[in-house]
Amino acid sequence: MIYAEVGEIERFDRDKDVVSYAGLNPVIRESPDSRIEGSISKRGSRQLRWILVQCARTAVHTCNDEYLRRFYDRLAGKKGSQKAIVATARKLLVSIYHMLSREGVHDPPGVSA
C-alpha cells in the first residue's frame, strides 16, 4: 500500500521530499526573532499518513522492532504517545525511501540481525 501511494521513488530527490509528500513534515513559523516548529503539515496523502501510522504502531507494539521501539519509547516519555507514534511513522517512511532508492535492506544502526 505504501509503494502504491508513493509511486515511483525516483521522482523524489531526497527523503525530505517524500516526508513532505506524506504531510509528515512540521509546520515552521519564522520571524526574525524566533522560530516555532508546530504540528505536522497534513498537506499530503491522507491515506499514506494513515498507513504509516498503523505500520509504526504495529512495529512498536506488536512486532517489537527494537530500533523503532527504542525511538518511540524515548519520545513517548518526553512528548506523549501520539506525537511519538507520528515521529516513528516519519522515521519509518525515511527508511522506506532509502530502501527503495538504494534497493537495499533495512539495517538500522545498533541492531543485530
N, C-alpha and C positions, 0 to 999 in steps of 0.2 A: 504494500500500500504506500509506503514511504517513497519507494522508487517511482511509482506511478504518479504521485503528487509532485515530486521534484522534477521528473523528466530527465532530459539529457544533462548530465552533470557538467559537461564541458561549457555550458552557457554561463556558468558562474566562474568568475575569475579567482575568487578566494572564498574562504569559509564565512567571512562576514557577510558576503552577498547572499549566500543560501540561508543564513540566520535571519537576515532582513526579509528575504522572500517568505520565510515562515512566520514572520511577525514576532520573533522571539528576541529582538534587539530592544535595548532600553530606550525610552524617550529621554532625550537630553535637552535641557533648557539652560542656555548660557547667556550670561551678561558679562560685561567687563569685570564685574566684581565677584561673580560666583558661577558655579556650575552645579546643576542639580540633575542627577540621574533618577528618573522616575520609573514607573512600571513599564512592562513590555508594550511595544507599539500596537500590536494586533493588526498591523496593516498588511497582512499576508494571508496565506491559505489557512482558513479556519480548520479544515479537515487535517492538514498536515500538523498543525499545532496540537490538535486533539490526539491524533495517533501517537505523536512523540511523547506527550504527557502520559498516555496509557502505557507505552513501552517503558518509559522511565519508572513508572510505578511498579510494573512487573519486574524489571531488572532489580529494583531496590528491595521490594517487599517479598517477592515470590522466588525469583531465581537467585537472589543473594549474590549478585555481581559484586565482587569485592571492591573493585575500583570505584564504581558508581555509588556503592553503599557508603564507603568512607566519605566521598564527596558530599553525598546527601546528608549524612549524619552531622558532618562539620557545619554545614549551612543551616540545617534544621534547628540546631541549638542556638544559632545567632539570629536567624531571620524568620523562623517558623517553617512548618512543613509545606505549606502551599508554595511559598517562594522558592524553597529548596527543591521541590519537585520540578518546577518550571526551569530552574537553573540546570538541573540534571538533564532535562529534556534537551536543553540547548547544547550541553556538553555531548549528549548522545548524537545530536544532529551534526555537530562538528566532526565527531569520529566517523560517522557515516559518510560525510562529504569526503574526508581524507581517504577512506577505504575505497570509495567509488572512483575518485580522481586518480589515485595511485594504483588501483587494482590490487590492493594488499589486504592483509587480515588485521583485525583489531588486536593490538598488542600494547595494552596500557603499561605505563612505567610502574615498576614496583609490584607487579602481579605475575606470579609464575604460572605457566600453563599446566 
